[in-house]
Amino acid sequence: MTPSRLVVLISGSGSNLQAIIDACQNNEVNGEICAVISNKADAYGLVRAQNAGIETAILSHKNYPSREDYDVELAALIDSFNPDLVVLAGFMRILTPRLVQKFKGKMLNIHPSLLPKYQGLNTHQRAIDAKDDVHGVSVHFVTEELDGGPVVLQAKVPILADDTADTLAKRIHEQEHVIYPLVVKWFSEHRLTMEADYAVFDDQPLPAQGAAYPE
């Protein structure tokens, strides 16, 4: 089976990028990261990519007058690598509908909550403030709705009595680094697709909350 061509978008440290790099290098994922694109020149994820011999590109949003102008250029840059899958790994930009439509069914994101709960930012503190017993992380397909696309896989993490947003985030990150490469693996094996408003895995529609990890 031909390896899937992956393009990863980042804005920061790239810890999820590293997990996917490792999974590709260990042949756990039948994929090749063709490029890592960052909107920030100082993103440490660029160093991770360079250390792995992966081509990098910097496209700063500050050089464009509007979100639309930036996303036109971003779409062209992504397209130049002819990806099978676009992976958002801490890319801190809200994407325009035009760009999302262009890569519909070929773009994944990871979000630190059990979607549809806590879309947006500060999810760990919001879960603590709500006195939730459990928090988690979701991998989902990207649609025009922010953090609203079909969920593929979720991992749950208990909230402990003495948890802070930082301690909870650390445990969430550990789960992120497991489930994101796993979903990329499923996609690369042609086991995962997106229909109109739900994900399909092994020819079976997934429930609204996606599959659970571990099952």
N, C-alpha and C positions, 0 to 999 in steps of 0.2 A: 504494500500500500504506500503510495507516495506521501511523504511527510507533508503535513499542513503548513502553509506559510503563515506565520504569525507576525503581527505588528503590535507592539506594546506602547501605550501612551502613559506617561508618568508626569508628576510635578515635584516629587520629593525623594525620599530615601530609597524607595524601590524595593522594599522587603518582599512584597508579593512578586515583583519582577524576579527577584533572586530565586524564590521558590519555583517559579516556572522555568527559569534558566536551568536550575538543578535537575528538575524533572525531565527536561529535554535532553540534557547531557547524560542522564542515567538511563535513557531510553524508556522512561516511564510514560512519556508523551511522544507520540509519533508526530513531532512537529519541529520546525526550525524557526527561531526568532530571526526574521530578516532585518528588522530595524526596531530601535527604541527611540521614540520621539518625545521630547519634553518641551513644555512651554517656558521652562525656567532653566537658565544656563548653569545654575549652581546646584541642580538636582543631583544628589549622590547616586541615584539610579543610573545616571549616565556613566559614572565610573564603573559601576557593576557591569554594565553592558560592555564597556570597552575592555574590561578585564576578561570577559568571556569571548572577545573577538567579534562582537556584534556591532554592526553599523549603527551610528547614532545621528540624530538630527535635532537641532534646536529651532523652534519656531515660537518666538516671543509674541504673545498677544499684545504687548505694549506698542508694537510697530504697526498696528492696524487700527483704523478709526472706529470700527464697529465689530461686534461679535460676528455679524454675517460675513464681513470681509475676511476676518481671521479664519472662519470655518471653511470658506471657499478654498483658501490656500492650504488649510490643514487637510481637507478632503483630497486635494490634488497630490499633496505630499504622501499621504497614506496610499493612495491609488498607485503611485509610482513604484511601490514595492509589491503590487499585485497580491495582496493578502487574501487568504481564505478566512481568516479570523482576526478581528481587531479586539485587543484586550485592554480595557481601562484599568490601570493598576495605580490608583491614587492620582488620577488626572483631575485636577481641581478646577475644572471648567464646566459650566453648563452648556451643553451642545445645542446648536440650533436644529429645528425640525428638519431642515434640508439635509444637513449632514447625517442625522440619525436615519432618515429615510434611505439615504444612499447605501448605508451599510446594514440595513435592517435584516435581522436574522443572522448577522455575521459579526455582531459586536456584543461583548460581555462586560459586565461591571460587577464589582464586589462592594457590598454596603454593610457597615457594621450595625445591623439590627435584624430582628426577625420581621422582615417586611411582610405585610404593609405597615407595621408599626414603625414609627420614628424615621420617616423619610427626612432627608436633609442632614443638618449638622448636629453636633453635640449629643450624639445618640446615647453614649454611655451614661452621662450625667442625667439625661432625661429618663432613662430606664431606672436609675437609682432613685431619682426624685419621685417617680411614680410608684415606688416601693414594689417593683416587679420582683418575682422570685427568680426569673430566668431572663437572660438576654441572649444575643447570638449574632450570627452573621449570615448574609444571604448572597449567593451568586445569581445574577439575573441577566436576561437579555435586555438590551437598551432600547427603549422606545422614547417617544416625545415627552412622556410624563416623567418628571424627575424621580428617579429611584422607583419607577412604577412598572417596569417591564416584567414579563413572565419570569417567575422565580424558578430556578433550576434545582438548587440545593441549599439547604440550611444546616448549620450546626448550632446547637444550643449550649449555653454556658450558664451555670448557676450563678446568681448574684449572692455573694456572701455578706454577712452582717457588717463586716468592717471594710467592705469594698469602697474604694474611691474610683473616680473615673479612670485614673491612671492604672490602678491595679486590675480593674476590669478590662481595660483596653489591652493590657499585656496578654491576658488569657484569650481574648478575642483574636488577637494577632496570631497566636499559636494555631487556632482553628482555621484562620484565613489561609495560612501557608499550607494547610492540608487540602482544603476543599477547592481552592481556586485551581491548582494544577490538576486536580481530579476532573473538574468540569472541562477544562481545556483538553484533557485526555479523551473524555467522552466525545467532544466535538471532533477531535482529530481522527477518531475512529468511526466517524459518520453514524454515531449512535444517538446524537442529540441534534434536534432541529427546533425551529420556532414556527408555530402556526400563527394565526391571526392574533390571538391574545392568550396563548398558553404554550408551554414547552412540551416537547415530545421526546421521550427517552425509550430506546428499544421498542419503538412503534406504539408506545403507550402514552396517552396524555398524562402529564404530571398534574397533581392537585395545585390549587392556587398558591400554597406555601412551598411548592416544590418537593423534592425528595428530602429525606432526613439523613444526616450523617452523625454518628454511624447509624446504619439502618437497624 
